[in-house]
Amino acid sequence: MSKLPILVLVLACMLVAGGSAAQAQPLATPVPVQQAVPASISLSPAVVMAKGSFGQGLTQVLTLTNNTGMDLAFELQAQDIVVKDGKRTFVAAGETQNGIAASAVFTPKAVLVKAHTAASVEVRLTIPAKTDVRAVSAIFMGADKLQGSSSNVAMTASLAALITFNLTDNTKLQQEPAHVVASSETANMTIRQWVANVGSEPVLPEGTAAVLNAKGALVGKATFPQQRLLPGERLEFTAEYPDQLQPGDYRALCSFQYEGKVLTNAAEFKVDANPK
């Protein structure tokens, strides 16, 4: 197993938290983009969420926009994403038993994206009849050596799209006790909640923390930024509560919704009249 061996200038995947299933579209020829936009490289869609069953295939078009002043060459490859010890690991195609990345067919296999243009590539994936893999990284691997700020440092510009697969109804999340961190002179109060995906399918939960006073009345809410959880993955969700609370006893009720299910947890906390 090997982690992605590149220095990414613009990374449009992996930690993206959000987005909906992208629809495949016809291949597009390179098109000009606005030169007034700051120099950047972007990939669209950054995340593709597919639902299906074992043995099915997926065809997806990925478009890379090169809004820099130089032509950039890319080679296309796929890697399986597996979770070990609660963290994602990128595995070269063919190294995972019953992996999905080994089935990847890119058309074309390499592309030259000229300055201030965009180019599209089609990727076809086939899900094995039996697999534990639920995510693949479709990578535009930079072929050009770019000079860094130091004369001795060279790097490549590479981007990747995350493609996830939901193949069964076995979606299940598990919470750990919630924890409230009091506000300070420099930071708002935060509500922290570790969540683990103990099912077999990727999940993108929507989380909210409701703050109740001692009488059970709602005094405010905070939203947990979305994070995608692959099977076996464990992440901490943090909601920032911007308002000041009066001294007293409170309860933070954390609720996560996903795939028609709701997961709730609560934490008791106290706001002192004279915080340290």
C-alpha positions in Angstrom: 0.0 0.0 0.0 1.3 3.5 -0.8 -0.1 6.9 0.0 -0.6 9.4 -2.8 3.0 10.4 -3.6 2.4 14.0 -4.8 2.4 17.5 -3.6 -1.0 18.9 -4.4 -1.2 22.5 -5.3 -5.0 22.6 -5.5 -6.8 19.7 -3.9 -10.5 19.4 -4.9 -11.4 16.2 -3.1 -10.9 13.9 -0.1 -11.9 16.4 2.6 -14.7 17.9 0.7 -17.7 17.7 3.0 -20.9 18.1 1.0 -22.1 17.8 -2.5 -24.6 15.6 -4.3 -24.4 12.8 -6.8 -23.1 14.2 -10.1 -24.6 13.3 -13.4 -22.5 12.1 -16.3 -22.3 14.5 -19.2 -20.9 14.4 -22.8 -17.2 15.0 -23.2 -16.4 18.6 -23.8 -13.6 20.0 -25.9 -11.3 22.5 -24.3 -13.0 25.9 -23.8 -11.6 29.3 -22.8 -12.1 30.5 -19.3 -12.0 34.0 -17.8 -8.4 35.2 -17.5 -9.4 37.8 -14.8 -9.9 35.0 -12.3 -6.8 34.4 -10.0 -4.5 31.7 -11.2 -5.8 28.3 -10.1 -6.4 24.7 -11.1 -9.8 23.1 -10.4 -11.6 19.8 -11.0 -15.3 19.3 -11.4 -17.1 17.4 -10.0 -15.0 17.2 -6.9 -17.2 14.5 -5.4 -19.4 11.9 -7.1 -21.8 9.9 -4.9 -23.1 6.8 -6.7 -25.8 4.4 -5.6 -26.2 1.0 -7.2 -25.5 -2.7 -6.7 -22.6 -5.1 -7.1 -21.6 -5.8 -10.7 -22.9 -2.5 -12.0 -20.8 0.1 -13.8 -20.4 3.9 -13.6 -19.4 6.3 -16.3 -18.5 9.8 -15.2 -17.0 12.8 -17.0 -14.4 14.9 -15.1 -13.4 18.4 -16.2 -10.2 20.0 -15.3 -9.9 23.8 -15.6 -6.4 25.3 -16.0 -6.6 29.0 -15.1 -2.9 29.5 -15.0 -0.5 31.0 -17.5 1.2 27.7 -18.5 0.2 24.5 -20.3 -0.1 21.5 -17.9 0.1 17.8 -18.7 -1.7 15.1 -16.7 -1.8 11.3 -16.6 -4.9 9.6 -15.4 -5.0 6.9 -12.7 -7.3 5.5 -10.1 -6.6 4.4 -6.5 -8.8 2.5 -4.0 -9.5 4.3 -0.7 -9.6 2.0 2.3 -9.9 2.9 6.0 -7.3 1.6 8.4 -7.4 2.5 12.1 -10.1 5.0 11.4 -8.2 6.9 8.7 -8.2 6.9 5.0 -5.4 5.2 3.0 -4.9 5.4 -0.7 -4.0 2.1 -2.4 -2.7 1.6 -5.9 -5.0 -0.1 -8.4 -4.7 -3.9 -8.2 -3.3 -4.0 -4.7 -6.6 -4.3 -2.9 -8.5 -7.6 -3.0 -11.7 -7.1 -5.0 -10.8 -3.4 -5.4 -12.7 -1.1 -7.8 -9.7 1.0 -9.0 -8.3 -1.9 -11.1 -11.4 -1.7 -13.4 -10.9 2.0 -14.2 -10.7 2.9 -17.9 -9.9 6.6 -18.7 -10.6 8.1 -22.1 -8.1 9.6 -22.8 -5.4 8.2 -20.6 -3.5 11.4 -20.6 -4.4 15.0 -21.4 -2.7 18.3 -22.1 -4.6 21.3 -20.6 -3.5 24.5 -22.2 -3.3 27.7 -20.3 -6.7 29.3 -19.6 -8.7 26.3 -21.0 -10.5 23.3 -19.7 -10.4 19.7 -20.8 -12.6 16.7 -20.0 -11.9 13.0 -19.4 -14.3 10.1 -19.1 -13.8 7.4 -16.5 -15.5 4.1 -16.5 -15.6 1.9 -13.3 -17.0 -1.5 -12.8 -18.0 -2.7 -9.3 -16.9 -6.3 -8.6 -19.5 -8.9 -7.7 -18.0 -8.8 -4.2 -16.1 -6.0 -2.6 -15.6 -4.1 0.6 -14.3 -1.0 -1.1 -16.7 2.0 -1.2 -14.5 4.8 -2.5 -12.1 5.5 -5.4 -9.9 8.4 -6.1 -9.8 9.4 -9.8 -6.5 11.3 -10.1 -5.1 13.8 -12.6 -1.5 13.1 -11.9 0.7 16.1 -12.9 3.4 15.3 -15.4 5.2 18.7 -15.2 7.8 19.6 -12.7 7.1 23.0 -11.3 9.7 25.2 -9.7 8.9 26.0 -6.0 9.9 29.1 -4.0 13.3 27.4 -3.4 15.6 26.7 -6.3 16.1 23.2 -5.0 12.4 22.4 -4.7 10.2 21.0 -7.5 6.6 19.9 -7.3 3.8 18.7 -9.4 0.2 20.0 -9.7 -2.2 17.1 -9.2 -5.9 16.9 -8.4 -8.3 14.1 -7.6 -12.0 13.5 -7.5 -13.6 11.4 -4.8 -16.1 8.7 -6.1 -18.1 6.9 -3.5 -20.5 3.9 -3.8 -23.5 3.0 -1.7 -24.3 -0.6 -2.5 -26.5 -1.8 0.4 -28.8 -0.4 3.0 -26.3 -1.1 5.9 -25.8 2.5 7.0 -25.0 3.0 10.7 -23.3 5.7 12.7 -22.1 5.5 16.3 -21.6 8.5 18.6 -19.2 9.0 21.5 -20.1 11.3 24.4 -20.5 15.0 23.4 -18.2 17.5 25.0 -18.7 21.3 25.4 -15.8 23.7 25.5 -16.6 27.0 27.2 -16.2 30.3 25.5 -13.2 32.5 26.2 -12.1 36.1 25.4 -10.8 34.9 22.1 -13.0 32.0 21.1 -16.7 31.0 21.0 -18.2 28.1 22.8 -17.8 24.9 20.9 -19.7 21.6 21.0 -17.6 18.6 20.0 -18.9 15.1 19.0 -16.9 12.1 17.7 -18.8 10.0 15.2 -17.8 6.6 13.7 -19.2 4.9 10.7 -19.8 1.3 11.8 -21.9 0.3 8.8 -20.7 -0.8 5.4 -21.7 2.3 3.3 -20.5 5.9 3.1 -22.5 8.4 5.0 -22.8 12.2 4.8 -24.7 13.2 8.0 -26.3 16.6 8.7 -25.7 17.6 12.3 -27.3 20.2 14.6 -26.6 21.0 18.3 -29.6 22.5 20.1 -28.8 24.4 23.4 -31.5 24.1 26.1 -31.7 25.9 29.4 -32.4 24.2 32.8 -36.2 24.4 32.1 -35.8 22.6 28.8 -36.5 25.7 26.7 -34.5 26.1 23.4 -32.1 29.1 23.6 -30.1 28.6 20.5 -28.7 26.2 17.8 -25.4 25.5 16.1 -24.7 23.5 13.0 -22.0 20.9 12.6 -20.1 21.3 9.3 -20.7 18.3 7.1 -18.0 15.6 6.8 -18.2 12.4 4.8 -17.6 9.2 6.7 -16.4 6.2 4.8 -17.0 2.7 6.4 -14.7 2.3 9.4 -13.9 6.0 9.5 -14.1 8.1 12.7 -14.2 11.9 12.7 -14.7 14.7 15.2 -17.6 17.1 14.4 -17.4 20.6 15.9 -20.2 23.1 16.1 -19.4 26.7 17.1 -22.0 28.5 19.2 -21.6 32.3 18.6 -24.0 33.7 21.2 -23.2 34.5 24.8 -25.2 32.4 27.4 -26.4 33.7 30.7 -25.0 32.0 33.8 -26.8 28.7 34.6 -27.2 25.1 33.7 -27.6 24.0 30.1 -27.9 20.9 27.9 -26.5 20.5 24.4 -28.6 18.1 22.4 -26.6 16.8 19.3 -28.6 15.3 16.5 -27.3 13.8 13.2 -29.6 12.9 10.3 -28.5 10.4 7.6 -30.3 8.1 5.2 -33.7 8.6 6.9 -32.2 7.9 10.3 -31.5 10.1 13.3 -28.8 9.8 15.9 -29.0 11.9 19.1 -26.7 12.5 22.1 -26.7 15.1 24.9 -24.1 16.8 27.1 -24.8 18.7 30.3 -22.8 21.9 31.0 -22.7 24.9 33.2 -22.0 28.6 32.4 -20.3 30.3 35.4 -21.1 33.9 36.4 -17.3 34.6 36.7 -15.5 32.4 34.1 -11.8 32.0 34.6 
